[in-house]
């Protein structure tokens, strides 16, 4: 029995030594090819050498084992190594996650800056002076639909000019040209990052250009532009700071039973989490007062529809729902992922926003 255990320990030491050698060699090669930094090289070597020494000369670490009462026999030293290895692995995973979050944040900020700088500010000269309503529409490959949406949009609401602003999320089908041909303003993102980031760029530009109310709607024709007065009306009458469109209160063309059940499920979930009744959390047809919009902390690049409403509730904004119509897509292909993936990411967005 003891001989069998010794043989297994020798095999484990051989595997550990081989792993250490592979780690040392591969990290050196990756450093020479500029795939990793010098710091990552040093970390890899410290880990590799530690594993190698433990595999080759485990008795060198007896003082450390004895310090924590992990003496020879009964597999106690092996247990100590497993514990230390797990702690080291956890530390490296947390470091990697921190670096990943930092890179993602920097990339997000870079794309937002490039998107705002892509906006042709010479077009601002044609805008009327005074109070304005901006309608921000994120769009990716919506050349078939976005022109009709802009043309159907009312030119004024309660005497205030309406300015359509489309943020082109790295489209490849001429979406930006279709927007300009229809008379809308357009900003372009250099890479596709999602409707949430595109919406933030549009919000920033709208606030910079003096918007009093900023509305948002889909560029694919599912929202009815003629209903814009109903969406912005409560804000103009000072009855609300944010207005959320609801297909449940209004009308909709059901494209998927699963999606319809998802709308009701997530709306009930948010209602339960916030103690505020919400009927259509995933509807992107909404309007927000400019002063309220400036206070919102928005971070989601995708699945952003719940984030805006939850942020408004967190800021104690006056929020009302109004009935709107949601039609089936007129043309093109939906950019939403499959139902399960969509539901999973939508749930994460809700939880992340709620936990702030």
N, C-alpha and C positions, 0 to 999 in steps of 0.2 A: 504493500500500500504506500509506504514511504517512498519506495523507488519509483512508483508510478507518479506520485506527486512531484518528485524531484525532476522527472523527465518532462512533466508538463511545465514546470517553472523554467526549465532550460529552453524549451520551445518558445515560451512567452518572452524570455529575454532575447532570444534570437530575432523574433518578430519585432520587438522593440528596438533592437539595434539596427535592423534593416530599415525600419521606419525613420529612425533618427538620421541615418545616412542619406536616405532619399530626401528628407526635408532639408538637410544642409546643402546638398548638391542642387536641388531644384530651386531653392531660394537664391543661391548664388547666381545660377543661370538667369533667373528672372530679373535679378538686380542688374546684371550686366546688359540685359536687353531693355533696361529702363521700364520694366513692368511693375516693379515695386520700389518703394522709397528706401533710403538707408535705414530709417527707423524700423521699418518692417523687416529688413534684412537682419538687423540686430536682434529683434524679437524672435525671429525664426531660428537664429543661431543659438540664442539662450535656451529656447525650448528644445531644440535638437540636441544640443550638448548635454542638457540635463537628462533627457531620455536616454542618450547614449551611455552616460556614466552610470545611471541607475541600472541599465541592462548589463553593462560590462562589470562594474564593481559595486554591487549593491551595499556591501559592507562599509563603504565610504560614508554612507548616510546613516550609519547606526546611531551616532550622537543625536542627530535630528529626530530619528525614530524614538530614541529613548526619552528625549525631552517631552514628547507627547504620550509616552507610555505605550508606544507601538513596538513591542519587543518581538524577537524572533519566535516563530511558532504560531500555529493556529491561523495562519494567513493574515496576521495583524498588520505586518509591514505592507503586504499587498493591498490591504484595505486602505492604509494610509496613502499609498501611491494613487489609488483610485480617487480618493477624496481630494488630494492636491491637484490631480489632473482635471477633475471636474471643476474645481475652483478656477484653475488657470484657463480652462476652456470657456467658462462663463465670463471671465474678465475679457477675453479676446472677442467673444461674441458681442458683449456690450460695447466694446471699443469700436467694433466694425459697424454696429447699428448706429452709434453716434456719428461716425464718419459718413455713413450713408445718408443719414438725415441732414447733415451739414451740406453735403454735395447736392442733395435734392433741393434744399432750400435755396442755395446759391443759384442753381440752374433755374428754379422758378422765378427768382428775382431778376435774373439776367433776361429771361424770355419776356417778362413783363416790361422791363425797361426798353428792350428792342421793339416790343409791340407798340408802346406809346410813342417811341421815336419814329416808327414807320408811318404814323399818321400825318397826312398832308395838311399842315396848318394853314396853307394858303386858301383852303376851302372854307375856312372859318369866316373869311371876309364876307361871304355871301349869306351868312346867317343873320337873321333879324336881331336887333338889339333888344334888351330887356329880358323878362322872364321866359323860360323855355321848358318844354318837356322833351327829354331825350328818351328814345326807345333803343335799348341795347340788345343786339341779337348776335350771340355766338353762332358761327357757321363753319361747317366743314363739308366741302363738296356739295353745296346746295345751289349751284348755278341754275338748276331747273326750277327752283321754287322761290328763291329769295327776292327776285325782281317783282314777282306778282305780290308778295307780301308787302313790299315797300309801296308799290303803286296803290294798293287797297287801303293803305293807312291814311286816316284823316289828317289833313294838313294842319288843322287847329282843333283844340279842345278848350271850350270856355274862353275863347279868345287868345289862348296861348299857342304859339307855333310848336308843331311837333317835328322833332329832328330825328330821323332814323340813323342809327350808328351801328354798323356791322363790324364785328371783329372776326376776321378770316383766320381760322385755326389751321393754317398751312394747307389750304385747299389746293388741289391739282386740276380742277375742272373749270377754272375761270370764274369762280364765285365773286372775286373782287371786281372783275369787269362788269358782271351782271349787276352788282350793287351800284356802281358808278353810273351805268346806263340808266338805272331806274331813279337816279337822283339822290341816292343815299351816301353818307360818309362811310369810309372804310379804313380800318387799321389792319395790319397783317402781322401774324406771328410767324417767326422763321421756322419753327418746328411745331408739330402737333403736340399739345400738352393737355387738351381737354377743355370742355365748355366752361368749367369753373374758372380756370385761369383766363380764358378769353373774356369772360364776364367781368372779372376784376379789372382787366385792361380797359374795357368799355366803361365801367363805372368811374375809373380814374379820369379818363378823358372827358366824360360827361360832366363831372364835378369841376374839372379844370376849365371847361367851356361855359360854366355858369348855369348849369341845369338847376331848376328848382324842384323838379320831380324827375326821377329816373325810373322808367318802366323797363321790363324785359319780356321778351316773348321768343318763341322758337322761330327759326328762319325757314322751317320746312313746310310751312303752311298749315300746320295742325291747329295753331291758334288763329282766332279771327281778328284781324286788325281793326275791323269796324267796332269791336267791343272795347276798344281802348278808353273811351269816355267813362264807361262803367268801372274800369279798373283804377283810373286816376282820380275819378270824381270825389271819393271820400277824402282824399288828401287835399284837393283843392278847396273843399268845403270845411277843412280843418276838423274832420271827424275821425281821422286816423293818421298814423305816421307810416304805416305799411299796409298794403292791400294785397291779399293773396287770392288769386283766381281759383275757383273750385269747379271741376267738372261734375263732382257729385251733386253740388247744388244746382248746376246748370245742365248741360247736355253733352253727350260724348258718343262717338262711334267706337264701339268695343272692338279692338284689334286682337286681343288675346284675353281669354278667361283668367289665365294665370296672372297676367299683368294687372287686370282689374282687381283680382283678389289681393295682389300685392299693394295696390294703392290704398285699399281699405285697411289692410293689416298695418302698414307702416303709419298711416294716419292715426289709427287707434293707439299704436305704440307711443307715438309722440304725444298724443293727448294724455295718456297715462303718465308719461314721464314729466310733463310740464303742468298738468292740471288745467290745461287750456284746450278747449275743443277745437280740433283741426280735422277737416274732412278730406283734404287733398294735399298732402305734404309734398308730393313729387311733381306738382304742377309748376312750371317755370314762368307762367304768365302772372306777373306781379308788378307792383309799383311801390317805390319807397321815397319818402321825403329826403331831400339832399342832406339836411342836417343829421338825420337819423343814419343815413348811409355812411357818412363819415365816421361814425362811431363803431361800425360793425368790424369785427375781426374775422376776415374770410381767408381760409387757407386751403380748402379743398380744390384740387384741380379738376376732379370729376365727381359726379354724384353730389353736386353742390346745392341742389334745390332745397334739401332739408336744412343745410347749414345756414342759409340766409334767414329762414324763418326762426330757427332756434336761436340764432344770434340776436334777432330782433326781440324775441321774448326775453333773452338774457339782459338786454339793454332797456327792458321795461317799456318798449315801444307800444303804442296803441295799434293793435292789429285787428283788421276785420277781413272776413272772406266775402267774396262776391261771386255770383254764378257766372261761369264762362262756358264757352263751347270748345270742345276738343274734337277736331276732325281727324279722319284717317289721313295719313301722309298722301299728298297729291302725286308725288313722283320721287324718284331716287330711292336710296337704300337707307334704312335706319342705321344709326351709328351705335345704338345701344347693344351691349353684350347679351349673351344668352340669359334666360331667366334666373337660373341659380346663381351665376356669377354676378349678375346685376343685383340680386337680392342680398348677397353676401356683402358686396362693397357698399351698398346703400345702408345696410345695417351698421357697418363699421363707421361710415361717415356720421350717422346719427349719434352713435356712442361717443366718438371722438369729440364731436362738437359739444355734446351734453356734459362731458367730463372736464371741460375747460374751467 
